[in-house]
Amino acid sequence: MVSSGSGARRPGIPKAGQLQLAQPLLTLVSSVLLLGEHRTRPPR
């Protein structure tokens, strides 16, 4: 018999979701550190 809640016991799936949420911020931080990119404000 297959349990309907078997996916909730997998600890890797929630961590993968958190990583996907943090990915845009991590991309910006890595571009600053690796490429020396700087964020500027748009002109008014």
N, C-alpha and C positions, 0 to 999 in steps of 0.2 A: 504494500500500500504506500502511496506517495503522500507525504505530508504537504498540506497547502502552504505552510509557513516555512518551508525549507530555505527559501531565499533570504529570510530575515536572519538566519544564523550565519551567514557568510560575512565575516568582518571586512573583507576586501572591497566589497561593493560600495558601502558608505564612504570609505576612504577615497575611492576613485572618484566619487561624486564631489567630495570636498576639494580634491585636487583640480577637478575641472572648473570649479567655481573660482579657485585662486589663480588659475592659469593666466588670465589677462594681466593681473598685477605682477605675477612672477615674470612675465614677458617684458613688461616695462622696466622692472628693476634690473633684469639681466641685460637689457639693451643699454641702460645707463652704465652698468659696471663693465660690460665687455666692450662696448663700442664708443663709450664716452658721449653718448647722446644727451642732449639737454632739452628739457621742455620749456618752451617760451609761451608767454601769454599772447593771444591774438591782439592785433592793434584795435583800438577803440574807434 
